[in-house]
C-alpha cells in the first residue's frame, strides 16, 4: 500500500482528473469508461468536494441484510484491527451495513452514482461482475487515496442482483488486483449460501401454509411469494388471469410495505374491513396480521388474504377464494373467435377478422408460422354456422383438383358455375403450384364473392401469379401479430394450452420467474412453439410443484441476447448455455469444461447482454 502521491501508475490519471475539474480537455489516454463516469457525475450535479452526504432513511426489513448479518458480524472483529472496511448495499446501492477502518471514517449512506459519482459498487451493480476503482478514478476528492473492490450479490434462485459487497482500503500502488478481492468474493459466496438456505426455508413455509389451507374440503387456495405461485385445482377453475394478476400485485405490495399493512392506493384495491374466518393456517401459523377480504376483478368473487412471515419478514400471502354469490354473469361481447389473448394487437386483428368474416366473401389471413391462422379461420367459420368447410392444405397436396371439384361445373357445362355454398379453407397458399394458382385466379374472376378463406405465411418473394392472387385478396386481409409482439397474452395462453391433469394430480402451474422468462422469449415458432413446450413439460415432468425457470429450455431460460449476434457468437452462446446447464449453473465448472478461463466466460456473457 502507498499513499496517492506515491503511486506512479495513477499519476497521469490524477492529472487528467484535475484538468477535468477545471474545465480543460481530457488527454487522449484517459480510459473511455472513466471519462464517461466523470461526465455522468457532472451531469448528476455531484460536487467533487462532497463532505456532507444526504441522509436517506435506511431501508426497513431488508431480507439481504437479515441473511448477510451473521456473515458480516463474523468479519467485524478482524476488520476493526486492520486498515480495510467492508460495506454491504442493496440493489439500489443504499448502505445496509459497514464495518472496519479506512483512511476516511465517513460512510456514505447511498453509493449510487447520482449521489457520490463513480465507485466500485455502482460499477459492479451495472456490470454484474467484480469491479475495482482506485484513487483518482473516483470522482470525490475524499476517495483519492482509497482503493475499493466490489462484488455483486446474486439471488440463488434467479440470478437477480440483490446488492453488493465492497472491500475498501488505502490506495493500492499496483491498482489491480485489489488485495481485498478474495475477501469480497468469499463474503459474497457465504452470503449467497445463506440466502439459498433461507430461500428454501421460506419456500417450505409457503408450501406448508398452502397445504394446510388446501386441506379443507372444497377450498380454493392460492399462495404466492414473488417467485412461486401455488394454485390448487379448485382455484384454477374459479380464477381468471386478471384475478391471479391482482393477487400477485397485492403480494408484491405486502412485501414492500414496512408497516406490514395494506395501504389503499390507486394502483391496487384496498381490502375491506378485517374479519376473522376460520383460520386456515393453524395455531402455529407464520401469518402476520389478521386476514382480510379482497374483492377480485372481473366478478371472480372474493379472497380472504393472510400474510406469511418468516424471521420477521413478510415472504408472501395465502388467499382462500370464495366464488361470487348468485348466478354467474354472462360474458359480454361476441363469442370467442380466436385463441386466448387480450393484448391490443391481438384484439385488433381478431376483431377485424370477425368483422370481415360476417360477409361470405374471400378472406386472407397472413402471419408468421404458428401464429394461429388456421385456428382462427376454423373459429370464424364455426361462428357463422353453415356446412362444414372443405379444407385443402397446399403444403401437402395439389390443390387444383380440389378447387375445381369445390366450384363444380355449370349445369350446361358452358356458363359459369354457381357460387359454392360450402366454404373452402385453403391452408398454406405459399405452397400452391402454378396450376393451383391459375385455377384459383380463374375461380375468383368468375366468382369474386366466393366463400373462400386463405392462410398465407410470408417467406420467399412470391412469383407473379401468386402475387396477383395476394393482391386480389389484399383488400380483405388481416395480419396476425407474432407472439413476441403480444407478451401480455402468454399467461392466458398457458391456461388454454396446458392439458388437464390426470385424476389425483395437481394442475401444471408456473413460478413468476418462469413466467417472466416465457414473456421475454422471442418465440420464433409463436403459439405453436409455446404449445409444444407446454406439452413437453406436461408429459415428461417428474418434479412436484410449479414449473421453475431452470426447467425451461436454454434459449427460453436465458432470454434473447440484447443485440444481434454473429453466427460465431450464436454458436459460442449456445455452447456456453449448454455447459452452464450441464453443470447446474456453476460458471467455474462450465468454463473448465469449455476449456476457457472463468474471466473469459464472464466477459462473453456480458458481451451478449450489452449493446
N, C-alpha and C positions, 0 to 999 in steps of 0.2 A: 504494500500500500504506500502511496505517496500523496502529497498534497497536490492541489490543482496546478500550482506553479512548477512542480517537478515532473509533470507528465508531458514529455515532448511529443508523444503521439497525438495529444489533444490540442497542442498549441495552435496549429493552423485553424482548427475549428473554433477555438476560443476567440481568435482574432476575427474570424468570419462573423461570429455572433455579435461582437462589438460593432462591426460595420452595419449589421442588420438593424441593431437597436438605434443606431444614429442615422438611419435612413440611407446609407450608402449601398451601392450594388454589391451583391454577393459574389465572391470568387467562383470560378467555374468548377473547382474541385470539391465544393460542398455537396455531399450526397443529396440527391433529389428528395428523398423521403424526409431528411432532416429539414431542408429548406421549406418543404411543404408544411411540416409540423409547426415551424416557427410562424409561417404565414397564417395558419389556422388560428394560432394563439392570438396573433394581432387582430384577426377578423373577429374573434370572440371578445376582444377587449380585455384580455388578461394582462394586468400590469406586471412587468418583469420584476419589479421590486416588491411584489406582494409579501406582506408580513402578517396581515390580519385577515385570514380567510373567512368566508361566510360560514355560519354555523347552522346547517340544516338539522332538523330533528332527526335523530338516529332512527333507522328502520326498526320497527317493532316486530317481534315474533319471527325472527329470521330462522328458517329451517337449516340454512347453511351454517350459521353461527352455532346453532344447537349441536349439529353434528361435528363441527370443527373444534369446538371449545376444549374437549378432552385432549385432542392432539396438541393444540396450541398451548394449553396450560402445562403440558409436559416439557415444552420448549422454553417456557418462561425463565426457570432458574438459570440454565446455562447462558441464555441471552443477556440476562441482567449483568453478568460479569464480563461480557465481551464488548465488541465495537460494531455489532450488527443489530439490526431490528427486523422483525417480521410483521407484516401488515396483511390483514385479510379484508377484502372488499366483496361487495355483492355484484350482481350483474350490471348495476348502474354506477359502479365504482364508488359507492358510499362505503366508508371505512367502518367495518364491524368490530375489529379487534386490532390492537397493536401492542407490541412488547419489545423490550430490548433497548439498545442505545445506538444513536447515530451521531455524526458530527453536529447535527442540529436537533434539538428536542421537539421542535414544532411538528405536530401530527395533524395534517390537513384532513378534515372530515369527508372531503369529496375529492377524488383523484381524477375526475373527468377532465378532458382537455378544455372544456368550457370554463372550468374553474381554475386550473393550475397549468394549463398548457401541456406540452409533450412530456410524457413519462412512461416508464416501462409497463405499468399496469394497464394504461389505456392502449398501448401498443399490443400487449398480449391479448387483451379482450378483442381487439379488432382482427388480429391475425390468427387467433385460436391456437397459438403456439408460444413457446418460451420466447421472451423478449428481454433485451438488455438496453439500458440507456445510461450513458456515462457523462458526468461533468457538464461541459458546455453543450452537449446535445439537449439537455433540459432547457426550458425557456426561462424558468425562475432563477433569479440571482442566488437565492438561498440554497439551491441544489448544485451549484457549480463545482463543489468538491465532494459530490456524492455519486456513487455508482449503485445501480439497482438492477435486479433481475426479477422478472415476474413470470409466473406460470398460470394458465387458466385452469379453473376447476370445472370439470365437465360432469353433467348428470350421468350416472352409470346406466340409466335405462334408455336414454335417447340422445346422449351426446350434447345436450344443450349447455351453453356456458352459464354457470351459476355465479361465478365471481373469479377472483384472482388471489394468489398468494405472492407477496413481494418480499424479497430479502434485500435490505439496503445497508450500505456500508460506506466507509471512506472511499475516495476515488482510487480506482484500480489503475496502476501505471500502464499495464498492457491492455486495458479496456476489456477484451473478451478472451477467454471465458471468465465470467464473474466467479469468484471463489465460493459464493453462496448459492450457485446454481444447483448443486447436488442437494443442498438443504431444502431449497424451494421445491424441487421435484419430489423429494421424499415426503415433504409435508403434504403436498397435493395428493400423492398416492395414498397416504394414510387417511386424508380427509375423504377422498373418493371411496375408499374401502368402508369407512364409517357410514357414508351416505348410502352405499349399496346395502349394508346390513340394516340400516334404519328403513330404507325403502321397502325391503322385503317384509320387515316387521309391520310397517304401515299397511302394506297390501294385505297382510294377514288379518289386521284389524278390520279393514274394509270387507274382506271376504267373510269373516266371522259375523259381522253385523248384518251383511246381506243374507247369509244363510239363516240367521235367527229370524229375520223379518220374513223371508220367503217360506219358512216352515209353517206359517199359519195357513190353513187350507184356503185356497182361492185368492190369496193376497197377490196383488200386482206390485212388484218391487223393482226399484231402480237404485243402484248405488254407483256413485261417481267420485273420483279423486283427482281429476285433471289428466290422468294417464289411462285409467281403466274405466270402462262403462259396463256394468253388470246389469242385465235386464232379463228377468225371468219370462217364461213363455206367456203368462197372463198379461204382463205389462206390454210385451211386444205386440200383442193383439189389440191393445187399447190405445196405444200412444202413436200419434202421427209424428213425423220427423220434427215438426215445429215444436211439439211439446218436449221432446228429448233435448232439442237445442235450448229451450228455455231453462230446463233443469241444469244443463251444462253451464249456461251463463250464470245461473244462480250459484252453482258450486264454486265457480271462479270468484264471484263476489264474496262468498262466505269466507274463502281462504284469504282474500286480500284485505278484509277489514280488520283493523287492530282491536276493535271493541267486541268482536265475536257476536255482533248483532247485525241483522239485515237492515240497512238504511234504505228508505224509499228514494228511488231516483227515477228520472225519466227513461233511463235505459232499461230498467228491469222492474217488473211489477212487484210491489211490496206485499208481504204476507198479511193476512187478516189477523185479527186478534188471536193471540196464542190460546190453544186449548190443549187438553191433556187426554188423548185417547189411550187405549191400552198400549203400553209401551212395547213396541215390537223388538226392542233391543235387550231386554232383560235387566235384572237388578245390577249387574256388573258391567253395564254398558259404558263405552268410552264416549258417550254422547255428551254434548255441551248443554246449552240452554234447552228449555222445554220445546217440544215440537210445535210447529205452527202450520197453518194451512195456506197453500198457494194455489190460486186459480190458474189452470193451464190454458194456453191459447187453443184456438180452433175447437172450442167446446169439447175438449178432451177430458173434462172433469176437474178434479182437484187432487192435490198431492199433499200428504202430511209429511213435512220435511224435518229431519233431525240431523244436527251437526254430528260429525265424528271427530274426536280429538285424540291425539297421540302425543304423549310427552308435552302437554300444554299447548300444542299447535293444532289448529283445525286442518285436518287432512282430507276431508270430503264430506259428502252428505248421503243419507239414505232416505229415499222418498217412497212412501206407500200410496199408491194411486187408487182413487175412488172414481168409478165411472160417473158420467153425468146422470142426474135423476130425470126420468121422463123418457119419452120416445126419442130415438136418435134423430138428429136433424138430417134432412135430405140435402145432399150436396148441391150447391148452387152451380149454375152454368151448364154448358153442354156436356154430354157424356165424354169420357176419356177417349181420345183418338190417337194416343201416342204413348210410348214408354214413359216411365216416370221422369219428371223434370218440372221444376218451377222457375228456372232461370229465365231472364228476359229473352236471350237469343232463342232458347228452345220454345218458349211460349209464342214468340212472334212467328217462328217458322211453322209450327204446327197449327196455329190459328189461321194463318194464310192458306195452308194446305186444306184445312177443313172448309174454309170459305169457297175455295176453287172447286172442291170436290162436290159441292152441292149441285152443280150442273153436270149433266152427263156429256162431258167433253174431254178431250185428251188432257192429261196432266203429267208433267215431268218432275220427278224428284231426283235431285242431284246431291252429291256429297261424298266425302271420303268413305273408304270401305269401313264397314262396321258401324256406321252412324245410325242405323235403324231405318233405312229407306224401305225395305221390304215389309218390315213390321208395320210401319206407318201406313203403307199402301194397303195392306190387308185390313187394318183397323178402319181406314176410311171407307173401304168397300163394304165392310160389315156394318158400319154405322148407318148406311143408307139402304140396307136390305137388298132385295132382288136376287136373281140367280147367282150361284157361286161363280167366281171368275175362272176363266181359262188362264192357267199360269204357264208361261213359257220362259225358260231360262236360256238365254242366248249363249251363256258360257258353257252349257252342257249339250246343247242340241241345235241343229239348224232350225231356224225359225220360219222360213218361207212357207213350208207346207202347213204349219200350224196357223200362220196368219191367213193364208188362203182358205183353209178349212173353217177358220173362225168367221171370216167375212161371208163365205159361201157364194155360189153363183146366183145370178138372177134367174127368175122363172123362165125367161125365154133364152137365156144364155147370151144375149146381146146387150141388154141395158144394164146399168149399174145395179149391183146387189143392194137390197135394203140395208139400213143401218142395223148392225147386230144388236140384239137385246142383251146378250151375255157380255159382261165386261172382260177385257183382256188385260192381264197383268204381265207385262214384258220386263223381265229382270235382266240386268247387265247389258244394256244397249251397247256398251262399248265393245261387246263381243260379237255383234252382228256381222255376218258375212255380207259381201256386196249384194248378192241376190236377195238376202233378207231385207236389207235396207231399201232396195228397189221395190220390193213387194209392199213394204210399209209406206213408203212415199206415195206409191200409186193409190193405196187404200185411203190415205189421208187427203189426197187430192180429190178423190171421189166422195169421201165422207169426212169432211173436216170436223164434224161433231161426234165422231165415233167414241164410245166409252172405252178409252184406252188409258192405261196407267203405266208409265215407263219409269224405270230406275236407271240411273247412269252414274258411274264413278269416273270422274276425270282422271286422266293419266297421260298417255302419249297423245300428241296432237291428232285429232280426228281427220279422216280423209274427207274429200269434197262431198261425197254422198251423205256420210254420217253428219257432217257439219250442216248440210242442208236440212236434214231431219231435226237436228237440235235447234236450228234457227226457227224452224216452223213451230216448235213446241215452246220456244223461249218465253212467249207472252204468258203462258200458263205454266210457269215452272217455279219450284221452291227449292232452295238450297238449305239442307240441314246442317246445323253447326257441328263442328268436331267436338269431341268430349273435352278436349283441353280448353275450349272456349266457354265451357259451362261447368267449371269445377263445383259450383254450388249444388249441382244435381247428383254428385257422387253418392251422398248418403241415402238419398231417396232411391237411387238405382240399386244400391246394395240391398235395401229391404226387398226390392222386387226380384232381384236376380238370385238371392240366397234361397236354396231349396229348403223345404220344410224339414225339421229334424225327425229322426226316427223316433218311434214311441219310447218314452222314458229318457230321451236325451235332450239336453238344453239346446236352444237355438244358437246359431252362429252369430256372435257379436264381435265388436271391434274396439280396441283401445283408441283413445283420442290420438295418440301418436301415430298409430297405423292409419287412421282416417286422414290425418294431415299429410302423410306420405302419399296416400292414394290421390288426394286432391292436388298435390304438386306434380304428379307424374304427367308426362305429355300424351300418353295413350295413343301411340301411332295406329293401333288397331281399334281404337274407340270403344264403343259399348261391347263389341264382340270380344275384344281383349279383356275387358273388365269381367265379362260373364265367364270367360274361360278361367281367369284367375280365381273367381269365387267357386266355381265347380271343383277346381283342383284342390283348393283348401278344404272344401266341404267333404270331398271324397277321401282325401289322404291324410287328414289331420288326426293326430293321436294325442294332442295336448288338450287339457281341460281349461276352460276359461276363454276370455276374449282373445281374438287374433292380435298378436303383437307385431310391431314393426319389424322385428327380427325375423319373422316368418315369411315376410314378403319377398318376392324375387329381388335380386340385387338392383336392377335398374329402378324399380319402384321404391325400394327401401332407401336408396342413397339419393334419389331425386335427380333431376336433369342437371347437366353442367350449366354454369352461369353464362357460358359463352360458347359459340360454335367451336367444335374440336376438329382437328385434322384427322385423317384416317389413322395415322400413327398414334395420336393422343387417344382416339377411341379404343384402339387395341390395348394401349397401356392401361387406360382406366378400367376396361373390362377385366384385365389380368389382375390389377390391384384389388378390385372389388371381390373377385373370386378368392384371392388369397386371404383377404380380411374375413370373408365369410367362413372359409375353411378353418381359420384359426380363432374363431369366436370374437373377432374384432380386435385382437391383440396386434397392435401395429408393429411391435418389435419382432414378433414371430413371423408376421406376414412379410416384413422387409427381408428377414433372413431367408424365407422360402423363395422369395423373388431374386435373391442374390444382390440386393441393393442396400445401401445404408439407410438407417431409420430416418435420418435427416432428409435424404432424397425422397423417401416415401412421403414425408410431411410436405416437402416442397411441391411435389407433384399434385398432392391432394389440394393444397392451397391454390395451385395454378388452375385446377379445374373449377374452383369456386369463384375465383376473381375474374373480373372483366379486364 
